[in-house]
Amino acid sequence: MSSNPTLHQALYGAAALALLWPALRWFERANLYFPDRAVKTDPGSLRLKFEELQVRAKDGPAIHGWYVPGGPAGPVLLVSHGNGGNVSHRLDKLLLFRQAGASVLMYDYRGYGKSTGRPDEAGTYEDAEAAYAWLVGEKRVPPERIVFYGESLGGAVAAEMALRRPCAGLILDSSFTSAVDMGARLFPFLPVRWIVRNRYDSLSKIGRVRCPVLVMHSVQDDIVPYEMGRRLFAAAPEPKTFFEMQGTHNDGFLETGLPYGDAIGKFLRSLPLAAPGK
């Protein structure tokens, strides 16, 4: 029986791909998600009253979060954080959000902090859905009082939620146009656009949101280029506002100082729900 070189090459290629594919998935996940399981403090350390919650996402994971109440008729920020750490690393921002006049629900994606499971794009959307459902169902918060806030990767989650669910507004803080764009920038030697599965494509979505939008980005952002924030703003529908921050990606809100919280407060007060508080 004669051998078939073409068939052998195809079989070898298929075998190599079967071995390579799990490695590519691991590489993508390892460079996209940086969870920390250790939750070492809580809003009580800031002398804030809070409610600890754990809700189930529709596909199973238990999602942990904190609800910090403000005024009974004010805006409620549903906070989707970035790809590193957990909610306990966002207490400085939590204080600024409260000072801006908002109630706040901060939650951890699956695999972060006290939330179970392992993160992926679809899963992070389900986690945000679970947090939103808790606000609307358990706390009876009207959707027109909920403002989706997302930092960095969380901006992609917030943008997706603004398409899925009714809300009062959307805030994108230091967020990217898509995970594919970020991957191509960080790994120009890889065919990122062909191999990335978790795409988080905010640029293709933001033009379809039907709520006021605030985009915040720093010229000095050392991780997500300022140009990405400008592109998101350009694609967003009116009414929209751009706020130029100062400083690095992770500490820009601190380096910007008081104007950061003032910009969020001004945006919240511009929403119809906040009119009585002007």
C-alpha positions, 0 to 999 in steps of 0.5 A: 500500500502506498503512502499519501504525503498530503494526507499525512501532512493534513493529519499532522496539521490537525494533531498540531492544531489540537495540541495548540488550541488549548494553549492558545485559550490558556494564553488568551485567558492568562493575558486578559483576566488577573483575578485576586481571590483575597478580599481583605477589607470592605466598605465598613473600613470607610465607615459606610453602611453596606449590604453584602450580597451573593446572587446566582448567575443564570449559568450557576456561579455565585456572584459576590458584591456590596451594596452601599445605599445613598438617597432613596431617589438618587442614581444607583451606579452598577460598577463593573471593575477592570480585569485585575484584583477584586472589589476590595481594591476599588474602595477609593473609587467607592468613596468618590462615587458616594460623594458624587451622590450615588448609591453603589453596587459593586460586584466581582466577576466569576473567579474574582474575590468571593465569586465562584467560577472562572471568567470569560466574556459571556460569563462576565455579562451574566454576572452583570445581569445577576447584579442588575436583577438583584437591584431591580428585583430585591431592592426595587430600584427602577431601571431609570435610576441605574447608571452602568459604570465600567472601568477598563475591561468593565467598560465593555461589560457596562456597554453590553449591559446598556444594550441589554437593559434599560438604564439612566446612563453609561460611564466608560472610564479608561476603557478600550475599543475592543479586546481584539484591538488591545491584543493586536497592540500588545502582541503584534506578532500574533494573528490576534484577530483570528484567534481571540475568542473573548472580543469585548467589542465596545466600539461596535456596540456603543453607537446603539446605546440609547442613554446619555454617555460619559467617556473618561480617559487620560492622555497619559494612560499607560495601558489603554491608549487615549485614542481608544477613549476618543474613538469610543466617544466619537462613536457614541450617540448624543447626549454625550460628554468627554472628560479628560483625566490625568495620570496612569491607567490604574491611578488616573482617578487619584492623579486627576483629583477632585475634578474626577469625582466632580465630573461624575457628579455633574454627569449624574446631576444632568440625568432627569432622575437627578434633577431635584438634587441640582 
